[in-house]
């Protein structure tokens, strides 16, 4: 059987790239409406992408042989940010080795030990928020999630070191244009955005290397609970630890995957809640009562209706049969998170914000995909969900959020995420309920115990 591809827009590849980079949500939805659940898009220097919106197709991808469905190859452009030994860009045995060494740092028990620190960082952050005036919460969430990573993932405690890393790390992760992710001719590496990226990377790597050296030499290494310490202690099946170079790439990966993505997810959660006064009141009560099941449902529904990352990819190393097509090797299969999450056959009234959908309900992994799926599901998914729930609870215990009648904020592309266009505008007031604050402090102390 000859290789065939699903239909797709007949536009030149450069025009398709421009449309998908300018407004990916609109372009992909338009293609879906015209061509159905499978369509082909071509992007210069990236390749041929087959978008998928049918859950059965997506199950075939996330359950398929990882040796055939290469996630690392599909994420190849990101190596300029995260490095060649990043978990995101590895495949096959190298990926299994690195993931196996990293998993213990992100198991449930390890994450739960970080809740008190997450809550304390949140309390410090919200104490600085302006009262009674409108402000965008997205930059505040960026600052908060970075601080959580510095303290719980890298294990930094000294204020002078924190200040240096707060300054150096965000520019490392900044992608000014998708063009920066396309490898340029070698002669251009000393110019323009690639030169700036190299300079930012060198400054950040110097600081992170110093943190790794300090961690290795720490006399209390065995007692440390931060992720870096656990990675330093980790060994593979042969008893070999990670090298400094591996640790650097994995730390940058954790920063990229856990900083702006979680900040964006939290911003959308607040943006959604302030447009639904009844749900906002219900969620504030759940925060005060410690009703984690409702808070978790709010987070899951926010991630469904406003997915932070709108797709993921697997590059084929061999042809595969899919829905009557024989897809050739080299094609990137691209399950569309956004299309699945907004399909009315899976979610009645899909554009409505209804946390009740996820109460006492375990979502189908082919229908709820904010963290991808299969053996390449985001390593930090548990960490991100616990962090979202903790931040949501602590903010709502300390502040009253004013509902708004403003129109929904549209999404705009930022790096590999979709962020609220106005930054998720909020107006807040301090709560005067001392009992609520005492309850929060008690819960934090209990978590530490």
ZAPAZA-184725 format. One record per residue (C-alpha): residue number from 0; residue in one letter; x, y, z. Coordinates in steps of 0.05 Angstrom, whole numbers. Each point is the difference from the previous one (the first is absolute). Layout:
BEGIN
NUM,A,X,Y,Z
...
# end
This chain:
BEGIN
0,X,0,0,0
1,X,28,67,-20
2,X,10,54,52
3,X,-57,49,3
4,X,-14,62,42
5,X,-66,30,23
6,X,-21,62,-39
7,X,21,69,23
8,X,5,72,-22
9,X,31,9,-69
10,X,36,63,21
11,X,76,5,-7
12,X,37,-27,60
13,X,26,69,19
14,X,-71,28,0
15,X,-23,-58,44
16,X,57,13,48
17,X,-18,74,4
18,X,-73,-15,15
19,X,15,-52,53
20,X,52,44,35
21,X,-45,61,-3
22,X,-63,-32,28
23,X,7,-75,8
24,X,-68,-11,33
25,X,-39,34,-56
26,X,40,-33,-55
27,X,-6,-70,28
28,X,-74,8,14
29,X,-11,25,-71
30,X,37,-61,-28
31,X,-41,-46,45
32,X,-65,29,-23
33,X,19,-8,-73
34,X,38,-66,0
35,X,-25,-38,61
36,X,36,-37,56
37,X,64,-12,-41
38,X,35,52,-42
39,X,70,14,-26
40,X,40,64,11
41,X,69,15,-27
42,X,50,47,33
43,X,69,16,-29
44,X,59,-29,39
45,X,-49,-36,47
46,X,-32,-48,-50
47,X,-67,-32,-13
48,X,-49,-2,58
49,X,-64,-41,2
50,X,-48,29,51
51,X,-45,-49,37
52,X,-65,15,37
53,X,-30,-70,4
54,X,11,-34,68
55,X,11,-68,-33
56,X,56,29,-42
57,X,30,33,61
58,X,-2,-65,39
59,X,39,-33,-56
60,X,52,54,7
61,X,8,3,76
62,X,-3,-76,7
63,X,43,-14,-61
64,X,71,-27,0
65,X,45,57,25
66,X,54,-25,-48
67,X,-47,18,-58
68,X,-34,61,30
69,X,59,45,18
70,X,-18,59,45
71,X,72,23,6
72,X,9,8,-74
73,X,-66,37,-5
74,X,26,49,53
75,X,67,8,-35
76,X,-6,76,-7
77,X,-2,8,76
78,X,70,-27,8
79,X,26,70,-11
80,X,-34,19,65
81,X,4,-63,43
82,X,62,-34,-28
83,X,14,-66,-34
84,X,-6,-43,63
85,X,-68,28,21
86,X,-55,-50,15
87,X,-42,37,-52
88,X,48,-14,-57
89,X,22,-72,16
90,X,-29,-64,-28
91,X,6,-75,11
92,X,51,-25,51
93,X,28,68,17
94,X,-70,25,16
95,X,-17,-61,42
96,X,64,8,40
97,X,-10,75,14
98,X,-74,-7,15
99,X,13,-58,48
100,X,52,42,37
101,X,-46,60,5
102,X,-66,-34,18
103,X,12,-6,76
104,X,7,75,7
105,X,-71,9,-28
106,X,-37,-57,33
107,X,-60,19,42
108,X,35,-6,68
109,X,59,42,-23
110,X,-47,54,-27
111,X,-43,0,63
112,X,62,18,41
113,X,4,65,-39
114,X,-71,24,14
115,X,19,41,61
116,X,54,36,-39
117,X,-48,13,-58
118,X,-51,30,49
119,X,52,44,34
120,X,25,27,-66
121,X,-72,15,-21
122,X,-14,36,66
123,X,62,44,-11
124,X,-20,16,-71
125,X,-73,18,12
126,X,20,46,57
127,X,30,45,-54
128,X,-61,3,-45
129,X,-35,67,-8
130,X,-68,6,33
131,X,-61,30,-32
132,X,31,12,-69
133,X,2,-41,-63
134,X,65,-35,-17
135,X,23,-57,-45
136,X,12,-63,41
137,X,41,-36,-52
138,X,66,36,15
139,X,-13,-13,75
140,X,-11,-74,-14
141,X,65,-2,-41
142,X,37,29,60
143,X,-34,-48,48
144,X,12,-64,-40
145,X,73,19,-12
146,X,9,9,75
147,X,-32,-67,14
148,X,47,-34,-49
149,X,62,35,29
150,X,-18,-23,70
151,X,-31,-69,-11
152,X,35,-25,-64
153,X,69,33,5
154,X,-1,6,76
155,X,27,71,5
156,X,-8,34,67
157,X,51,57,2
158,X,-32,65,-20
159,X,60,26,-39
160,X,0,-64,-42
161,X,-75,4,-10
162,X,7,71,-25
163,X,53,-20,-52
164,X,-42,-58,-25
165,X,-64,41,-3
166,X,37,47,-47
167,X,37,-50,-43
168,X,-50,-57,-12
169,X,-61,33,-32
170,X,41,29,-58
171,X,28,-70,-13
172,X,-71,-25,-12
173,X,-23,59,-42
174,X,-15,-17,-72
175,X,-11,65,-37
176,X,-21,-33,-65
177,X,-12,-71,-25
178,X,56,15,-49
179,X,49,-5,58
180,X,-16,-75,6
181,X,21,-14,-72
182,X,74,-17,-3
183,X,34,53,-42
184,X,61,-8,-45
185,X,61,-4,44
186,X,26,68,-25
187,X,-61,34,31
188,X,9,-28,70
189,X,41,62,20
190,X,-55,48,-20
191,X,-69,23,19
192,X,-46,-43,44
193,X,46,-60,-1
194,X,58,40,28
195,X,-46,29,54
196,X,-25,-69,17
197,X,71,-26,7
198,X,18,57,47
199,X,-62,-10,43
200,X,12,-75,2
201,X,73,8,21
202,X,-18,47,58
203,X,-56,-46,25
204,X,42,-64,-8
205,X,56,30,41
206,X,-48,12,58
207,X,-34,-68,-6
208,X,68,-35,-4
209,X,19,33,65
210,X,-65,-24,32
211,X,16,-71,-23
212,X,70,4,29
213,X,-27,27,66
214,X,-52,-55,2
215,X,51,-55,-12
216,X,43,28,56
217,X,-56,11,50
218,X,11,-39,64
219,X,-76,-5,7
220,X,-11,-27,-70
221,X,-33,-63,26
222,X,-51,40,39
223,X,-18,50,-55
224,X,-69,-8,-31
225,X,7,46,-61
226,X,0,-32,-69
227,X,72,19,-16
228,X,25,-37,61
229,X,-41,-61,-19
230,X,28,2,-71
231,X,71,6,26
232,X,-12,-61,44
233,X,-33,-40,-56
234,X,38,-54,-39
235,X,-18,-41,-61
236,X,-3,-76,-6
237,X,76,-3,-4
238,X,9,42,62
239,X,23,62,-39
240,X,-26,69,21
241,X,-19,57,-45
242,X,57,42,-26
243,X,0,75,11
244,X,-18,9,-73
245,X,-61,-45,7
246,X,-21,35,64
247,X,5,68,-33
248,X,-44,-20,-59
249,X,-51,-32,46
250,X,-3,61,46
251,X,-13,44,-60
252,X,-53,-49,-24
253,X,-35,3,67
254,X,3,76,-2
255,X,-30,2,-70
256,X,-53,-52,14
257,X,-19,23,70
258,X,8,75,3
259,X,-39,37,-54
260,X,-48,-58,-14
261,X,-24,-2,72
262,X,-2,76,4
263,X,-44,0,-62
264,X,-45,-55,27
265,X,-11,38,65
266,X,-13,65,-36
267,X,-54,-34,-42
268,X,-32,-30,62
269,X,-7,69,32
270,X,-24,29,-66
271,X,-54,-53,-5
272,X,-22,4,73
273,X,-10,76,0
274,X,-49,-7,-58
275,X,-43,-50,38
276,X,-19,31,67
277,X,-36,-61,26
278,X,58,-45,-14
279,X,48,51,29
280,X,-39,1,65
281,X,-4,-76,1
282,X,76,-5,-12
283,X,16,51,54
284,X,-42,-41,49
285,X,36,-63,-21
286,X,67,34,12
287,X,-22,21,70
288,X,-26,-70,16
289,X,60,-36,-30
290,X,-45,-35,-50
291,X,55,-23,-48
292,X,-47,-41,-44
293,X,-36,63,-24
294,X,65,38,-8
295,X,28,-57,-41
296,X,-62,0,-44
297,X,8,75,-11
298,X,72,-10,-22
299,X,-17,-57,-46
300,X,-58,37,-33
301,X,43,62,-9
302,X,54,-43,-33
303,X,-54,-29,-45
304,X,-34,63,-22
305,X,64,41,-5
306,X,56,-50,-15
307,X,68,32,10
308,X,34,-41,-54
309,X,-45,-13,-60
310,X,34,-61,-31
311,X,56,-50,6
312,X,38,-40,-52
313,X,30,-68,-17
314,X,47,-7,-60
315,X,-7,-67,-35
316,X,62,-43,-9
317,X,-40,-49,-44
318,X,-65,3,-40
319,X,-64,-12,40
320,X,-72,-15,-20
321,X,-50,49,28
322,X,-74,6,-18
323,X,10,-26,-71
324,X,64,39,-13
325,X,71,-27,-2
326,X,39,58,31
327,X,73,1,-23
328,X,60,1,46
329,X,24,70,16
330,X,-71,27,9
331,X,-16,33,66
332,X,-66,-24,29
333,X,-30,57,39
334,X,-58,-14,48
335,X,-37,65,10
336,X,-15,11,74
337,X,-42,61,-15
338,X,-45,-35,-51
339,X,-13,-60,44
340,X,-15,43,61
341,X,-50,41,-39
342,X,-37,-57,-35
343,X,-74,-1,19
344,X,-4,-75,-10
345,X,48,-8,59
346,X,-18,61,42
347,X,-72,26,-3
348,X,1,76,-8
349,X,75,-3,-6
350,X,12,75,4
351,X,-35,4,68
352,X,42,0,63
353,X,-28,-57,43
354,X,46,-29,53
355,X,-56,-49,17
356,X,21,-41,-60
357,X,60,-25,39
358,X,-31,-13,69
359,X,7,-74,17
360,X,20,-12,-72
361,X,66,-25,-27
362,X,9,30,-69
363,X,14,-45,-60
364,X,74,11,-17
365,X,-17,6,-74
366,X,-52,55,15
367,X,37,41,53
368,X,70,14,-25
369,X,30,62,32
370,X,63,-39,18
371,X,4,-43,-62
372,X,-6,-75,8
373,X,32,-69,2
374,X,72,-12,20
375,X,15,72,-20
376,X,-52,32,45
377,X,29,61,34
378,X,45,-23,57
379,X,-22,59,43
380,X,-75,-9,-9
381,X,-11,-18,73
382,X,44,57,23
383,X,-37,50,-44
384,X,-69,-23,24
385,X,20,2,73
386,X,31,69,-11
387,X,-63,26,-35
388,X,-45,-25,55
389,X,45,27,55
390,X,7,69,-31
391,X,-74,5,-15
392,X,-17,-19,72
393,X,49,49,31
394,X,-19,59,-44
395,X,-75,-10,13
396,X,11,-8,75
397,X,35,67,4
398,X,-34,41,-54
399,X,-70,14,-26
400,X,-1,1,-75
401,X,-49,48,-31
402,X,-45,-30,-54
403,X,1,35,-67
404,X,-48,9,-58
405,X,58,13,-48
406,X,2,-43,-63
407,X,40,-64,2
408,X,73,13,-12
409,X,22,-31,-66
410,X,63,-43,-3
411,X,63,22,-33
412,X,62,-42,-16
413,X,60,10,46
414,X,59,-47,-10
415,X,-33,-69,-3
416,X,-60,21,43
417,X,-65,37,-8
418,X,-7,56,51
419,X,-57,49,16
420,X,8,59,-46
421,X,-9,53,55
422,X,39,-41,51
423,X,-63,-23,38
424,X,-22,65,33
425,X,-20,-5,73
426,X,-25,46,55
427,X,9,-26,71
428,X,-14,19,72
429,X,30,-27,64
430,X,-40,-49,40
431,X,-9,19,73
432,X,-18,-70,23
433,X,55,-18,50
434,X,-28,-70,8
435,X,13,-13,-73
436,X,72,21,6
437,X,9,-42,62
438,X,-29,-60,-36
439,X,50,11,-57
440,X,58,4,48
441,X,-24,-63,36
442,X,-5,-38,-66
443,X,70,21,-19
444,X,28,-22,67
445,X,-37,-66,-6
446,X,29,-11,-70
447,X,70,11,26
448,X,-11,-51,55
# end
